């Protein structure tokens, strides 16, 4: 069940990020689970949650 959930999450994330252009598959398959995992940590900084900060760090380096 967990594997299915992660696969669906990666598939949905791939559709969103591919809408912006080319995305490295390794960054997607390793970065998106990091973003999903960070959503479980209940920390916010100035209104931004930890998930958003991790997503900006991981995918911001790719030019998104």
Secondary structure, 3 states (H helix, E strand, C coil): CHHHHHHHHHHHHHHHHHCCCCCCHHHHHHHHHHHHHHCCCCCEECCEEHHHHHHHHHHHCCCC
